[in-house]
Amino acid sequence: MGKKEISANDKLTKKKPENNKFSFYYAPRSERYEMGKQMRKNCPRSSHAEWKAPVNRHDPVDLILESNKGRIQKLLPLRHGRMARTPFTFYRGAALNMAADLSNTPVTGMLVQACGDAHLCNFGGFATPERNVIFSINDLDETLPAPWEWDLKRLAASFVVACRNNNLSEKVARETAMECVRSYRENMVVYSEMKTMELWHYSLGSDQLISKLKDPELKRRGLKRLEKEQARSIAEEIFPQIAEGSGKSRYIKDELPSIFHWEGHLPGEVSKVARAAIEQYKTSLPPGFSFLLSR
């Protein structure tokens, strides 16, 4: 067989052959390395060093108003109030603004399913279904296909904004951002050498992360937070804290202004639309998970 064409977009290329069925071709590791080197020639690391605002840059306030479309109107003042507290809280709520600013920057052309909002506060410990606490991204409500560089740039920039927000020096801010991207680069090299299933099941446990802390106070705080997350991992312990009622009449408690029952719907009432959405979601799950959800 002759050598197949490989898209530089990803290590996994989706093709539609003549029999009208999709097939996947995984490029060997050696080929992927060569593809990466070629991408780096076309888009060198030095091209990412500077950013200049384009002449026709979108007005930041207009973008915030644009991102409000489809949101619950009565909660918008709460959102705007939270964003207005500090430069960092504005940064947290302005993912669209940063995406607009990055849209004119150099990219390798490699698209990924990006987090879309990979700032430092969207990383943390959370409990898996197996009740293990791992460290990872815990906010994916803005995920979309995008250049891989965007997530990394938003993460690194968030450290700089956070340092400035906490009155740390520009030297510390720079060192923190550099350490962030250095860690990313070095770990990606490690992951590239791992076997497929090994990488698929890899996770960073919180205890593993805490063990690397050198400051005793930070380690103490980390262990305390870990104990809290482990306690929250048991659904039976979470449920009574957010619900009220007795017997089978459990319903979510109102916690104004952000948690409330929609007008015209009684506490405990589940609309037909919500039930239909849950049933549709179940059909997308593997049988074992679908059965668990049905219980």
N, C-alpha and C positions, 0 to 999 in steps of 0.2 A: 504494500500500500504506500502511496505517496504521502508526504508530510502534510498534515492538515493545517488549514489557516487557524491562527489563534488570535483572538481579540486581545488587545492590550488593556481592555477595560477591567478584566478580572482574571483570576486563575481558573475560573469556571466559565466556560463559554456555552451558551445555549444556542443550539442550531436546529433548524427545521428542515429535515431531509425530504426527499421526494415522496415518501410514503405518508407525508402529512402528519407524522408523529415527531414530537420533540425528543432530542437526545442530548446528553451532556458529554463534553469532552474535557477531562482534567489534564491540564498541561503538566508535564513532569517538572519536578522542582528545578532542575538545571535550566529548563526553558523559562520558568517564571523568574529566576534570578537574572537571566539575560534581558528579559522584558523590563524588569525593574531598572536595570542599568541604563537601558535605552531611554526609559522615561526620565531618569535623572539627567541625562544629557539634554533632553528636550526641555526639561523644566528643572534647572539646577537649584540646589538649596539656596544659593545666594539670591535667587529671584524672589524669595519669600522674605527677605530681610527688611524691606521697607514697604510702607503703605502710604499712599497719598490720596486724599479725598478727591474724587472726580468732580469735574466742573458741574455736572448735572446731578449731583448727589441728592438723594431723597431727603426731604425735611424729616428729622427724627420724630417730631410730634405727629406729623401726618401718618408715619408708619405705625406709631402706637395706636392711633385712631383706626387705621386700616386693620390692625390685628384684633380690634374689638368686635369686628363683624362676626356674628354667630354666637357671641357670648351672652350670658344672662345679664341684661341691662342693669338690674338693680344691684349687681355685684361689681360693676365697673368702678364706682367710687372707692370701694374697698381695694381693688387692684391698683388703682392710681395712687391711693394713699400709701400703700405699702411700697410702691416703686419710688415714691418721692422722698422716702426717709433718708437714704444715703446714695452716693454714686454706685455702690455695689448692689443695693436692692434694685436700682434702675437697671443695671447691667443684667441682673437675673431675669427681669421681666421683658428684656428687649432682644430676644433671640432673633426676631424678624429683622430688626435694625442691623444686627451684626451680619446676618446672612446677606442683606442687601449690600453692606460694605464689602463683604468678601466676594461678591458675585463678579467683580471686575479684577480679581487678583489671579495670579498664575496658578494653574492646577496641572497635575500630571495627566488628568483624564480618567483616572481610576475612580469609579463610583462605588460607594458602599451604602449599606442601609445605616445611615448616620443617626446618632442619637438626636441631633438637631439642637440640643441645649446642654452641651457637655461642660458646664461650669463646675467648679470644685464642690459646691454644695449639693450637687446632684449625684455625688458619689458617697457611698456610706455602707454601713452594715445592714443587712436585712436577712430575714430567715427564709430558707428554702423550704419546700414541702417536706423534706426529710428532717426539718428542724435544726439544720446546721446554719450557722451565721456566717455569711460570706461577705466580702467587700467587693462592690461593683457599682455600676450605674444603676440608680434606683428611680429614674424618671425618664420615661420613654414616650410621653404623650405628644411629642413633636417630631417623632422619627420620620424621616423621608430619605429617599435616595439622594445622595449629595457627594461631592468630592471628599475623600477621606481627610484632606488637609483641614477642612472647616472645623471638624470636631476638635482636632488637636489645637488649632489656633484659638478656638473659644476657651478651651481648658487652660492653656498657658496664659492667655490674657486675663482670665478670671483671677489667677494668682496675683498678677500685678495690681489689678484693681482692688483686691482684698488687702494686699499689703499697704497700698496707699490709704485705703479706708481705715486701717488700723494704725496709721501714722508711723509706719515703718519706712526706712530709708529706701531710696531708689536702688541702692546697691543690693539690699536684701531682696527687693522686688525682682531685680534682674537675676540674681542667683537662684531664686525660687523658680522663676519661669524656665531658666536654663536646666535646672535639675529635673523639672517636669518633662521637658522634651528629651533630655538625655535618658531618663528612665524609660520613656516610651520607646526610643530607638533601640536601646540595649535589650529590652524585653521582647521586642518584635523579632530581633535576631534569634533569641532563644526559642520563641514560638515557631519560627520558620523551620527549625530543625526537629521539632517534635512530630511524632507520628499522628496521623489523623485522629484516631480514637482517643489518644492520650490528650491531644489538644481539646477535643470536644468535651471531655469530662474534667478538664482542668478548672480549678477555681482557687481564689485566694482567700483562705480562711482568716477570719478576724483575729484568731489567736496567733496565727502565723505573722500577721501584720503587726500586732502589738509586741510580739517578741523581738522585733527589730528596733523598737523604740529605745533610745539610750537615756532619755530624761525620766527619772523615777516618777515625777508628778504626772507626766503625760502617760506613762505606762499605767499608773494607778487609775487615772481617769478613763483610759481605754478599757481596762478590765471592768470597771464599774458600768460603762456603757454596754459592754458585751453581755454582762449579766442581765441588764435590762432588756436587751434585744432577745436573749434566749427565753426570758420569761414571757415576752410578748408573742413568741412563736406558737404558743398553744391557743388555737382558735377559741376553745371553750373559755379561756381566761379573758380574751379580748371582747367577746360578744356582750357580756353583761355590762361592760363599761360604756358601750355605745347604744344600748337598747334599754327600754323600760317596758312595763306591763307585766302580766303574770300569765303563767300557763302557755298557751299557744298564741297569746295576743302580743307577742314581742314586736316592737317597732323602734326605729332609730329615733333617738332623742334629738330635739331641736337644740342647736348651739349657735344662736345668732351671733354675728350676721352671716356666717358662711354655710351653716348647715340648717336647713329648714324644709318643711313639707310644702310642696307646691300648692298654690291656691287651687281650691276645688277638689283636692284629693285628701282623703282621710288618712290619719296615721295607720300604717300597716297595710294600706291598699297598694297593690302592685298592678300597674296598668297593663293592658293587653299588649301594648307596644314593647314594654320591658320584658314581659314573658316571652314574646315572640323572638326578641333579640337574644335572650338566654338560650332558647331552644335552637336557634340558628347557630349560636356559638358552640353548643354541644356537638353539632354535626362536624365541626372543624377539628375536634379533638380525637386523639387515639382512643380506642375502645376503653382502655383502663381508666383514663382520666374522665371520659364521658360518663362512665358508670359511677365514679366517685362523685362527680358533680350532681348526678341525678339523685343521689342519696341526701 
